[in-house]
Amino acid sequence: MGRDRPYLISMSDKVNLAAKLALFSDHFSPRTVATLNDYKVDVVKIQGEFVWHAHADTDDFFLVLKGQLEIELRDRTVVLEEGEVFVVPRGVEHCPRARREAHVLLIEPLGTVNTGDAAGSELTAAEQMI
Amino acid sequence: MGRDRPYLISMSDKVNLAAKLALFSDHFSPRTVATLNDYKVDVVKIQGEFVWHAHADTDDFFLVLKGQLEIELRDRTVVLEEGEVFVVPRGVEHCPRARREAHVLLIEPLGTVNTGDAAGSELTAAEQMI
């Protein structure tokens, strides 16, 4: 496995996103369920408010699978319902939050820290395969 | 815009996938609804059988949004229901098909030809923003 492929996903695995989400209950702690080249495909449960952060080197993809996700930007809030996508451009400060638990699909380059330039926050999570 | 960013998506746009899918009815003709770095996020309607092909340089991400998608591989068939993901590894021959219309989210590097090494097939589609 090369440096850009730290996880080995068996080709035989299809991934049921709801089944993966049923395996954990903590919030703001993404689990990687697949890789796509040097990107990770994560599911995460969000409830409450995350931390303001930006990713200098990458856009940040959100797809809401269940519930409602608010992505606060400095000048407005993007409200995403189930089946809606928003891509936060690189370098743009944002703060995800949800009043009630939301389930979200994230896609980011492998190695991307969930808290971006706020790494070191208590919300910073290690990459976890599930 | 650099070569790797041929589409400009306004940051103000969130994307409702079902609404985008309601805008067209043809099959096997992906529409790009967002970009993520140098990747395109596409929605596509699939009905019937596509063409056998492989992508030498990239994995191929499928998420079923509606219906059922079969991804034929040379040795077996992966059957994906709504909310299920499969990543076809680079270089692996596959043939997507659906008995009834399925709606699918695809993520691939910009410039990836939908028919891969079968480019020139009548099913080869130009990249289209929607």
Interface residues (C-beta under 8 A of the other chain):
Chain A: I9 M11 K14 V15 N16 L17 A18 V33 A34 T35 L36 N37 Y39 V41 T58 D59 F61 L63 L65 V78 V79 L80 E81 G83 E84 V85 F86 V87 V88 P89 R90 V92 L105 I107 P109
Chain B: I9 M11 K14 V15 N16 L17 A18 V33 A34 T35 L36 N37 Y39 V41 T58 D59 F61 L63 L65 V78 V79 L80 E81 G83 E84 V85 F86 V87 V88 P89 R90 V92 L105 I107 P109
